[in-house]
Amino acid sequence: MRASTPLRATIIATSLAFALVACGSVEATQPAGSDQVEHTDDISVGVQPDPAVVKLLPEAVKAKGTISVAMDLSSPPTTFMATDNKTPIGFNPDMARLIAAKLGVKLQIDNVKFDTIIPGLQGGRFDFTATTMGATAERLKVLDMINYFQNGTGVVVPRGNPQKLTVHDLCGRRVGVQSGTTAEIKWLPQLSEKDCTSQGKQAITGVTLPSVNDSLTQLASKRLDAVMYDFTSLSWAAKRQPNVLEVLPERVVSAKVNVALPKGSALTPAIQAAVQAIIDSPKYVEALDRWGFQGLGIETAAMAVPLGQ
């Protein structure tokens, strides 16, 4: 079950974005640059409901007029809080607002820890999630997952990479990962086995922490050698702190990420159609461009297959 029950409101603002690494975590204030602007405006303003999408909505949802989305608002630039600590911003809130607009319903954003999202979906607390979630075989047993953009997993090290680490040379190192992410449950163990233990080298020590902020704090204080997390978020952090952080150029993996709903949800066909309608519209490119995600778009809102396939 989930660790705690989230406060539910139209917008729940309890999570801070990255704070300054030099003071213990990663900075939320953004320097100049088109991919560093804090876009607090609602991208869905003026977007009309799509009749073909609305037709797929379950009657109970139409009657309620609201859908809820679960997000961990601690990972710039995909999912985080504006500096007012009230407004959820990033690519994922943009996409969730556009989905609701295409469906012709209001959106409720619930800010929760990443590792409580799946139990919350299973327990009926939320209708869906848009929080940069990869499709593992285990998740697909309990979730319907729909592709909505391309991302990847990367590794960040201290500036200058003093230990001369590479993605495939982390053996014996302490690497921070966020609880419940594919970095923790799939990619780090896979790298450790393939690059290290199968070759008689010391395993990678995965250090699981509640958030990427905690991992970056420990990296800054030299309690970790590296952090493994979403490439876009690590790049965002490194651009803010170029004298503190350095993202290794090679990605651990590149993969499509997904919105997710409870397995067999009556909402799945409507959400899939809404995502496809967004992809086919100029708003999709606008959302990608707002957060520096040029080149990460996809063409088809397909149902997900397990990572690695």
C-alpha positions as CSV (number, residue, x, y, z in Angstrom):
1,M,0.0,0.0,0.0
2,R,1.0,3.6,-0.4
3,A,3.1,5.3,2.4
4,S,0.6,8.1,3.0
5,T,-2.6,9.6,1.6
6,P,-2.1,12.7,-0.5
7,L,-4.1,15.9,0.2
8,R,-6.5,16.2,-2.7
9,A,-7.3,19.5,-4.3
10,T,-7.4,21.0,-7.8
11,I,-3.7,21.6,-7.4
12,I,-1.7,20.2,-4.5
13,A,1.6,22.0,-3.9
14,T,3.7,20.3,-1.3
15,S,6.9,19.5,-3.2
16,L,9.8,21.8,-3.8
17,A,11.8,21.7,-7.1
18,F,15.5,21.2,-7.1
19,A,17.2,23.6,-4.7
20,L,20.9,24.7,-4.9
21,V,23.5,21.9,-4.9
22,A,26.1,24.2,-3.4
23,C,23.8,24.4,-0.3
24,G,22.9,20.8,-0.3
25,S,20.6,20.1,-3.3
26,V,19.9,21.4,-6.9
27,E,18.8,24.9,-7.8
28,A,15.2,25.7,-8.8
29,T,15.9,29.2,-10.1
30,Q,16.6,29.1,-13.8
31,P,19.3,30.9,-15.7
32,A,18.7,32.5,-19.1
33,G,18.1,30.1,-22.0
34,S,15.1,28.9,-24.0
35,D,15.1,25.5,-22.3
36,Q,15.4,27.0,-18.8
37,V,12.3,29.3,-18.7
38,E,9.7,28.7,-16.1
39,H,6.5,28.3,-18.1
40,T,3.7,28.8,-15.6
41,D,1.0,29.6,-18.2
42,D,-1.6,26.9,-19.0
43,I,-0.8,25.5,-22.4
44,S,-4.3,24.1,-22.8
45,V,-6.0,27.5,-22.9
46,G,-8.1,27.6,-26.1
47,V,-7.8,23.9,-26.8
48,Q,-11.3,22.5,-27.6
49,P,-12.6,19.1,-26.7
50,D,-12.1,16.5,-29.5
51,P,-15.5,15.0,-30.3
52,A,-14.0,11.6,-31.3
53,V,-12.1,11.5,-28.0
54,V,-15.1,12.7,-25.9
55,K,-17.2,9.9,-27.4
56,L,-14.9,7.3,-25.8
57,L,-15.3,8.8,-22.3
58,P,-17.1,6.5,-19.8
59,E,-20.5,8.0,-18.8
60,A,-19.4,8.1,-15.1
61,V,-16.5,10.3,-16.0
62,K,-18.6,12.6,-18.2
63,A,-21.0,13.0,-15.3
64,K,-18.2,13.8,-12.8
65,G,-16.5,16.2,-15.2
66,T,-13.1,15.8,-13.6
67,I,-10.2,13.4,-13.9
68,S,-7.3,13.1,-11.5
69,V,-3.6,12.6,-12.4
70,A,-0.9,11.5,-10.0
71,M,2.6,13.1,-10.3
72,D,5.7,13.3,-8.2
73,L,6.4,17.0,-8.6
74,S,10.1,16.9,-7.8
75,S,11.8,16.3,-11.1
76,P,12.5,19.3,-13.4
77,P,12.0,19.8,-16.2
78,T,9.3,17.0,-16.7
79,T,7.4,17.4,-13.4
80,F,7.9,20.0,-10.8
81,M,6.7,23.1,-8.9
82,A,7.1,26.6,-10.0
83,T,9.0,28.9,-7.7
84,D,5.7,30.1,-6.3
85,N,5.5,26.6,-4.8
86,K,1.8,26.5,-6.0
87,T,1.8,25.8,-9.7
88,P,2.7,22.3,-11.1
89,I,4.8,22.9,-14.3
90,G,6.9,20.9,-16.7
91,F,6.3,18.7,-19.7
92,N,4.1,16.2,-17.8
93,P,1.7,18.8,-16.3
94,D,1.5,20.3,-19.8
95,M,0.5,17.0,-21.3
96,A,-2.0,16.2,-18.5
97,R,-3.7,19.6,-19.0
98,L,-3.9,18.9,-22.8
99,I,-5.3,15.5,-22.2
100,A,-8.0,16.9,-20.0
101,A,-8.8,19.6,-22.6
102,K,-9.1,17.0,-25.3
103,L,-11.5,15.0,-23.1
104,G,-13.5,18.1,-22.2
105,V,-13.1,17.7,-18.4
106,K,-11.3,19.5,-15.6
107,L,-8.0,18.2,-14.3
108,Q,-7.1,17.5,-10.7
109,I,-3.3,17.2,-10.0
110,D,-2.3,15.2,-7.0
111,N,1.3,15.5,-5.9
112,V,2.6,12.2,-4.4
113,K,5.8,10.3,-4.0
114,F,6.8,8.3,-7.1
115,D,6.8,4.9,-5.4
116,T,3.2,5.4,-4.2
117,I,1.7,6.1,-7.6
118,I,1.1,2.6,-8.7
119,P,-0.6,1.5,-5.4
120,G,-2.7,4.7,-5.7
121,L,-3.8,3.8,-9.2
122,Q,-4.6,0.2,-8.1
123,G,-6.6,1.5,-5.1
124,G,-8.6,3.9,-7.3
125,R,-7.2,7.1,-5.7
126,F,-6.2,8.5,-9.2
127,D,-7.4,8.0,-12.7
128,F,-4.0,8.1,-14.4
129,T,-0.4,9.2,-14.1
130,A,1.8,11.2,-16.4
131,T,5.1,11.1,-14.5
132,T,7.8,9.8,-17.0
133,M,7.2,6.1,-16.2
134,G,8.9,3.3,-18.1
135,A,7.1,0.1,-19.0
136,T,8.5,-2.9,-17.1
137,A,7.0,-6.3,-17.4
138,E,6.0,-6.1,-13.8
139,R,4.2,-2.8,-14.2
140,L,2.4,-4.0,-17.3
141,K,0.8,-6.7,-15.2
142,V,-1.2,-4.1,-13.3
143,L,-1.2,-1.1,-15.6
144,D,-2.3,0.0,-19.0
145,M,0.6,2.1,-20.4
146,I,0.5,4.5,-23.4
147,N,3.6,6.0,-25.0
148,Y,3.8,9.8,-25.1
149,F,7.4,10.8,-25.6
150,Q,11.0,9.5,-25.7
151,N,13.4,9.8,-22.8
152,G,16.3,7.9,-21.3
153,T,18.3,7.1,-18.2
154,G,21.6,8.8,-17.6
155,V,24.4,9.2,-15.0
156,V,25.6,12.4,-13.4
157,V,29.0,12.8,-11.6
158,P,30.8,15.7,-10.0
159,R,32.1,18.4,-12.3
160,G,35.3,17.3,-14.1
161,N,34.5,13.6,-13.4
162,P,37.4,13.3,-11.0
163,Q,37.1,9.5,-10.9
164,K,37.0,9.2,-14.7
165,L,33.8,7.2,-14.6
166,T,31.8,6.0,-17.6
167,V,28.4,4.5,-17.8
168,H,30.0,1.1,-18.2
169,D,32.7,1.6,-15.5
170,L,30.8,2.0,-12.3
171,C,31.9,-1.2,-10.6
172,G,32.5,-0.8,-6.9
173,R,31.0,2.7,-6.9
174,R,28.1,4.0,-4.8
175,V,25.4,5.2,-7.2
176,G,22.2,6.9,-6.0
177,V,18.8,6.0,-7.4
178,Q,15.3,7.1,-6.6
179,S,13.0,4.5,-5.0
180,G,10.6,2.9,-7.4
181,T,12.3,4.0,-10.6
182,T,13.5,1.8,-13.5
183,A,17.0,3.0,-12.6
184,E,16.6,1.2,-9.2
185,I,14.7,-1.9,-10.3
186,K,16.1,-2.5,-13.7
187,W,19.0,-0.5,-15.2
188,L,21.5,-0.4,-12.3
189,P,21.2,-4.1,-11.4
190,Q,21.5,-4.9,-15.1
191,L,24.6,-2.8,-15.5
192,S,26.1,-4.3,-12.3
193,E,25.7,-7.8,-13.5
194,K,26.7,-7.3,-17.1
195,D,29.7,-4.9,-16.6
196,C,30.9,-6.0,-13.2
197,T,30.0,-9.2,-11.4
198,S,29.9,-11.4,-14.6
199,Q,33.5,-10.2,-15.2
200,G,34.7,-10.8,-11.7
201,K,34.5,-7.2,-10.7
202,Q,32.9,-5.6,-7.6
203,A,29.2,-5.0,-8.0
204,I,27.8,-1.5,-8.2
205,T,26.4,-0.4,-4.8
206,G,22.9,1.1,-5.5
207,V,21.9,3.6,-2.8
208,T,18.1,4.0,-2.9
209,L,16.8,7.3,-1.7
210,P,13.3,8.9,-1.7
211,S,14.0,11.5,-4.4
212,V,16.6,12.6,-6.9
213,N,17.1,15.7,-4.8
214,D,18.4,13.4,-1.9
215,S,20.7,11.6,-4.3
216,L,22.2,14.9,-5.7
217,T,22.6,16.2,-2.2
218,Q,24.7,13.1,-1.3
219,L,26.6,13.4,-4.5
220,A,27.5,17.0,-3.7
221,S,28.7,15.9,-0.2
222,K,30.8,13.1,-1.7
223,R,28.7,10.3,-0.1
224,L,27.9,9.1,-3.6
225,D,30.1,8.7,-6.6
226,A,27.3,9.1,-9.2
227,V,23.5,9.4,-9.6
228,M,21.4,7.5,-12.1
229,Y,18.1,9.1,-13.2
230,D,16.1,10.5,-16.1
231,F,18.6,12.0,-18.6
232,T,16.4,15.1,-19.1
233,S,16.2,15.9,-15.4
234,L,20.0,15.3,-14.9
235,S,20.8,17.6,-17.9
236,W,18.4,20.2,-16.4
237,A,20.2,20.1,-13.1
238,A,23.7,20.2,-14.7
239,K,22.8,23.3,-16.7
240,R,21.9,25.1,-13.5
241,Q,25.1,24.0,-11.7
242,P,27.7,23.7,-14.5
243,N,30.5,24.1,-11.9
244,V,29.1,21.3,-9.7
245,L,27.6,18.6,-11.9
246,E,28.5,16.9,-15.2
247,V,26.3,14.4,-17.1
248,L,28.1,11.6,-18.7
249,P,27.5,11.8,-22.5
250,E,26.4,8.2,-23.0
251,R,22.9,7.2,-21.8
252,V,22.3,4.0,-19.9
253,V,19.3,3.4,-22.1
254,S,16.9,5.4,-24.3
255,A,13.2,4.3,-24.2
256,K,9.7,5.5,-24.6
257,V,7.9,6.6,-21.5
258,N,4.2,6.4,-20.7
259,V,1.0,7.6,-19.2
260,A,-0.5,4.9,-17.1
261,L,-3.9,3.8,-15.9
262,P,-5.1,0.8,-13.8
263,K,-5.1,-2.4,-15.9
264,G,-8.3,-2.6,-17.9
265,S,-9.5,0.9,-17.0
266,A,-12.6,2.1,-18.9
267,L,-10.7,5.3,-19.4
268,T,-7.8,3.8,-21.3
269,P,-9.3,4.1,-24.9
270,A,-10.2,7.8,-24.3
271,I,-6.8,8.6,-22.8
272,Q,-5.0,6.9,-25.7
273,A,-7.1,8.8,-28.2
274,A,-6.5,12.0,-26.4
275,V,-2.7,11.5,-26.4
276,Q,-2.8,10.7,-30.1
277,A,-4.8,13.8,-30.8
278,I,-2.2,15.9,-28.9
279,I,0.7,14.3,-30.8
280,D,-1.1,15.1,-34.1
281,S,-1.5,18.8,-33.1
282,P,0.9,21.7,-33.0
283,K,0.5,21.8,-29.2
284,Y,2.7,18.7,-28.9
285,V,5.7,20.4,-30.5
286,E,5.0,23.5,-28.4
287,A,5.0,21.4,-25.2
288,L,8.3,19.7,-26.2
289,D,9.9,23.0,-27.2
290,R,8.9,24.7,-24.0
291,W,11.1,22.4,-21.9
292,G,14.0,21.9,-24.4
293,F,12.8,18.4,-25.5
294,Q,13.4,18.9,-29.2
295,G,13.9,15.5,-30.9
296,L,12.1,13.6,-28.1
297,G,8.7,13.5,-29.7
298,I,7.0,10.3,-31.0
299,E,4.4,9.8,-33.7
300,T,2.1,7.1,-32.3
301,A,0.5,6.8,-28.9
302,A,0.9,3.1,-28.9
303,M,0.2,0.7,-26.0
304,A,3.6,0.1,-24.3
305,V,5.7,-3.1,-24.5
306,P,8.2,-4.0,-21.8
307,L,11.5,-2.1,-21.8
308,G,14.1,-3.9,-23.8
309,Q,11.7,-5.1,-26.4
